[in-house]
Amino acid sequence: EKTTARGVFAEVKSIGYREKYTALSMGFNPEIKFVLADYDDYQGENLVEWNDKIYKILRTYRDSTQIELIATDTAVLTTATITTV
């Protein structure tokens, strides 16, 4: 499969403790949140590259015109299958 990269503007935030522990109890390990000001900037990608790391998107949350991408570092995934859109 071919991977295509494109740049978008995003605010990087940490995961709140409540969200982190709730996700951990369900078997997920969210590590970082990317907030895009315009939800149209997200086109269903599975991966985010930031600061020389690759993150797998675990879930998204749309709030008005923004969208949050909740992600985990792919280096900590042991059985991940990485696919691109």
C-alpha positions in Angstrom: 0.0 0.0 0.0 1.1 3.5 -0.7 1.3 6.0 2.1 0.6 9.7 1.3 1.4 12.5 3.8 -0.1 15.9 3.9 0.1 18.7 6.4 -2.6 20.2 8.5 -2.6 22.6 11.4 -3.5 21.1 14.8 -3.2 21.9 18.5 -1.5 19.2 20.5 -3.0 18.5 23.9 -2.5 15.9 26.6 -5.1 13.3 27.5 -7.0 14.1 30.7 -6.6 11.7 33.6 -10.3 10.7 33.6 -10.3 10.0 29.8 -7.0 8.1 30.2 -8.2 5.8 33.0 -11.6 5.2 31.4 -9.8 4.2 28.1 -7.3 2.0 30.0 -10.1 0.1 31.6 -11.4 -0.7 28.1 -8.0 -1.9 26.8 -7.0 1.3 25.1 -3.9 3.5 25.8 -4.5 7.1 24.6 -1.4 9.2 24.8 -2.0 12.3 22.8 -4.8 14.5 21.5 -4.6 16.5 18.2 -7.3 19.1 17.8 -8.0 20.3 14.2 -9.8 23.6 14.0 -11.8 22.4 10.9 -13.2 18.9 10.9 -13.0 19.0 7.1 -9.2 18.7 7.5 -9.6 15.1 8.7 -10.2 12.7 5.9 -10.4 9.4 7.8 -6.7 8.8 8.2 -5.6 6.0 10.5 -2.1 7.5 11.4 -0.6 10.8 12.4 3.1 11.7 12.2 4.3 14.3 14.7 7.8 15.0 16.1 9.3 12.0 14.2 6.7 9.6 15.8 3.9 7.7 14.2 0.6 7.7 16.2 -2.4 5.4 15.5 -5.8 7.2 15.8 -7.9 5.4 18.4 -11.0 7.5 18.1 -12.3 10.9 16.9 -14.7 13.4 18.5 -16.3 16.2 16.6 -17.2 19.3 18.5 -18.9 22.0 16.4 -16.4 22.8 13.6 -13.4 21.2 15.5 -12.4 17.5 15.5 -10.3 15.8 18.2 -8.1 12.9 17.2 -7.2 10.7 20.2 -4.1 8.6 19.4 -1.5 6.3 20.8 2.2 5.8 19.9 2.5 2.9 17.4 5.8 1.9 19.1 3.8 0.6 22.1 1.4 -1.4 20.0 2.5 -5.1 19.9 -0.1 -6.6 17.6 -1.1 -3.6 15.5 -1.8 -3.8 11.8 -1.1 -0.4 10.3 -3.1 0.5 7.3 -3.3 3.8 5.4 -6.2 5.5 3.7 
